[in-house]
């Protein structure tokens, strides 16, 4: 099965449209959204409308959950919190209901998927000790070789080999063949707010049969997304960072 892996759309319609257009040429059977449909950008309703026409498995991200959890929302920085409040005021009721019912994880035959980690949508995997902990759990449970995650807005390919070595594998523009005796943590990057200094919308394509991952990105109309943010009265920094990929 060829599966598109997307994450952290954050209400960026222009970025999502560009990714979905690119996926038409990828031969994927479905998409997996690792969470955070809302927050930061100004088109959450439009994004949710658009996704209704596509075969997508959706997971809840921490921003999605914070719409309904004031305790979780209070830990957001002031700009993220302001954008979340805006989303609460502007999301249509049917979309609020959809987001409220999203699962935290998804398990299939050859992978598990989550937003932060399999045990917490709020936890980051950014450092060696964090990757090592999650990969050790995967090996201990002996159920899945691959865990897809988002949350950091940065592409990543962590691996644990048969000797127990944990490290980051270099990400290139070419397809990467995964090793059947390793465990992997794979982050496709962010569709709607990349933070790896590449403003293009990021995604990945996973091929379960050949056991490979291909990291990709596509340009989109950043200026239009920025204009939507400013017109909505959201913090100008949210528009500025889109153009910088930070």
C-alpha positions in Angstrom: 0.0 0.0 0.0 1.2 3.5 -0.9 0.2 5.9 1.8 0.6 9.7 1.9 1.8 10.9 5.3 0.8 14.5 6.2 0.8 16.4 9.4 0.3 19.8 11.1 -1.9 21.4 8.4 -2.9 24.1 10.9 -5.6 25.7 8.8 -3.3 26.5 5.8 -5.6 26.1 2.8 -3.1 27.1 0.2 -0.5 24.6 1.4 -3.1 21.8 1.8 -4.4 22.4 -1.8 -0.9 22.2 -3.2 -0.1 18.9 -1.3 -3.4 17.3 -2.4 -2.7 18.3 -5.9 0.8 16.8 -5.8 -0.6 13.6 -4.4 -2.7 13.0 -7.5 0.5 12.1 -9.2 1.9 9.9 -6.4 -0.4 6.9 -6.9 -1.3 6.8 -3.2 -4.3 4.8 -2.0 -5.0 6.9 1.0 -3.5 9.6 3.3 -2.7 9.6 7.0 -3.0 12.9 8.8 -1.0 13.0 12.0 -3.0 15.8 13.6 -3.2 19.5 14.2 -5.7 20.5 11.6 -6.3 23.8 13.4 -4.2 26.6 14.8 -2.0 29.4 13.5 -3.5 29.9 10.0 -6.9 31.3 9.0 -8.6 28.6 7.0 -9.6 25.7 9.3 -13.1 25.4 8.0 -12.0 25.4 4.3 -9.3 22.8 5.1 -11.8 20.5 6.8 -14.3 21.0 3.9 -11.6 20.1 1.4 -10.5 16.9 3.2 -14.0 15.5 3.2 -13.5 14.5 -0.5 -10.3 12.4 0.2 -9.7 9.0 1.8 -7.8 10.2 4.9 -7.2 8.6 8.3 -7.2 11.5 10.8 -5.6 11.7 14.3 -5.9 14.3 16.9 -3.1 16.8 17.5 -2.5 18.8 20.6 -4.1 21.9 19.0 -7.1 20.0 18.0 -7.4 18.6 21.6 -6.9 22.1 23.1 -10.0 23.3 21.5 -11.9 21.4 24.1 -9.4 21.3 27.0 -8.7 24.6 28.7 -6.0 23.0 30.9 -4.0 21.9 27.8 -4.6 25.3 26.1 -3.1 27.3 29.0 0.4 25.8 28.3 0.4 27.3 24.8 2.5 30.4 24.1 0.5 33.6 23.8 0.5 33.6 19.9 -0.6 30.0 19.7 -3.2 30.6 22.3 -4.6 33.6 20.5 -4.9 31.6 17.3 -6.6 28.8 19.2 -9.2 31.2 20.6 -9.8 32.5 17.1 -10.4 28.9 15.9 -12.9 28.3 18.7 -14.9 31.4 17.6 -14.8 30.6 13.8 -15.0 26.8 13.4 -18.4 25.6 12.3 -20.3 23.3 14.7 -20.0 20.2 12.5 -16.2 20.7 12.3 -15.9 21.1 16.1 -17.8 17.8 16.4 -15.5 16.1 13.9 -12.4 17.3 15.7 -13.8 16.3 19.1 -14.1 12.6 18.0 -10.6 12.1 16.5 -8.6 9.2 17.9 -5.1 9.7 19.4 -3.4 6.8 17.6 -3.9 4.5 14.7 -2.4 1.0 14.4 -2.2 -1.0 11.2 -0.3 -4.1 10.2 3.0 -2.5 9.5 2.9 0.8 11.5 1.6 2.8 14.4 0.8 6.5 14.0 0.4 9.3 16.5 0.9 13.1 16.8 3.6 13.5 19.5 4.4 9.9 20.7 2.2 6.8 21.0 1.6 7.7 24.7 1.2 11.5 24.5 0.1 13.9 21.8 2.0 16.7 23.7 5.4 15.1 23.9 8.1 16.1 21.4 10.6 13.8 19.7 13.4 16.3 19.0 16.4 14.9 20.9 18.3 11.7 21.0 17.0 10.6 24.4 13.4 11.1 23.3 13.9 9.1 20.1 15.7 6.4 22.0 12.8 6.1 24.5 10.1 5.7 21.9 12.1 3.3 19.7 12.9 1.2 22.8 9.2 1.0 23.5 8.5 -0.1 19.9 11.1 -2.9 20.1 9.8 -4.0 23.5 6.2 -4.3 22.3 7.4 -6.1 19.2 4.3 -5.1 17.2 5.4 -2.4 14.7 8.6 -1.5 12.9 7.5 2.0 12.0 6.0 4.8 14.0 4.8 7.9 12.2 4.7 11.1 14.2 4.3 14.9 13.8 4.2 17.8 16.3 7.7 19.2 15.7 7.0 20.6 12.2 10.4 19.2 11.2 11.2 16.2 9.0 13.0 13.4 10.8 14.0 9.8 10.3 15.1 8.1 13.5 16.2 4.5 13.5 17.2 1.8 16.0 19.3 -1.0 14.5 19.7 -4.6 15.6 22.7 -3.6 17.9 20.5 -1.0 19.7 22.1 2.0 18.1 19.7 5.0 17.9 20.5 7.8 15.4 19.0 10.2 12.9 19.3 9.1 9.3 20.0 11.8 6.7 17.0 12.9 4.7 17.6 13.3 1.0 15.4 14.0 -2.0 15.6 10.4 -3.1 13.4 7.5 -1.9 14.9 5.8 1.2 14.7 2.1 1.5 14.0 1.0 5.1 15.8 -2.0 6.6 13.4 -4.8 7.8 15.5 -5.4 10.9 15.4 -1.8 12.1 12.8 0.2 14.0 11.9 3.7 12.7 10.3 7.0 13.8 9.3 9.0 10.8 8.1 12.6 10.8 7.0 13.9 7.4 7.3 17.6 8.4 4.5 20.1 8.4 2.1 20.9 5.6 0.9 24.3 7.0 3.8 25.7 9.0 7.2 24.1 8.2 9.9 24.9 10.7 13.0 23.6 8.8 13.7 26.8 7.0 12.0 25.5 3.8 8.7 27.3 3.4 7.4 24.6 1.0 4.6 22.4 2.3 6.1 19.1 3.4 4.7 15.5 3.1 6.0 12.0 2.6 5.0 8.9 0.8 5.3 5.5 2.5 5.3 2.3 0.4 4.5 -0.6 2.7 5.3 -3.3 0.1 8.8 -2.2 -0.7 9.2 -0.7 2.8 10.4 2.7 1.7 9.8 6.4 2.6 10.1 9.3 0.2 10.2 12.8 1.8 8.8 15.5 -0.5 7.7 19.1 -0.5 5.7 21.4 -2.8 5.6 25.2 -3.2 2.3 27.0 -2.6 0.9 30.5 -2.6 2.5 31.7 0.7 1.5 35.3 0.0 -2.1 34.4 -0.2 -2.0 32.4 3.1 -0.2 35.3 4.7 -2.9 37.7 3.5 -5.6 35.5 5.0 -3.9 35.6 8.4 -3.6 39.3 8.4 -7.2 39.8 7.2 -8.4 37.5 10.0 -6.7 39.7 12.6 -4.4 37.0 13.7 -0.9 37.9 15.0 1.3 39.2 12.1 4.2 37.0 13.2 2.2 34.0 12.1 2.2 35.4 8.5 5.9 36.4 8.7 7.1 33.0 9.7 5.4 31.2 6.8 7.7 32.9 4.4 10.8 32.0 6.4 9.9 28.3 7.1 10.4 28.8 10.9 
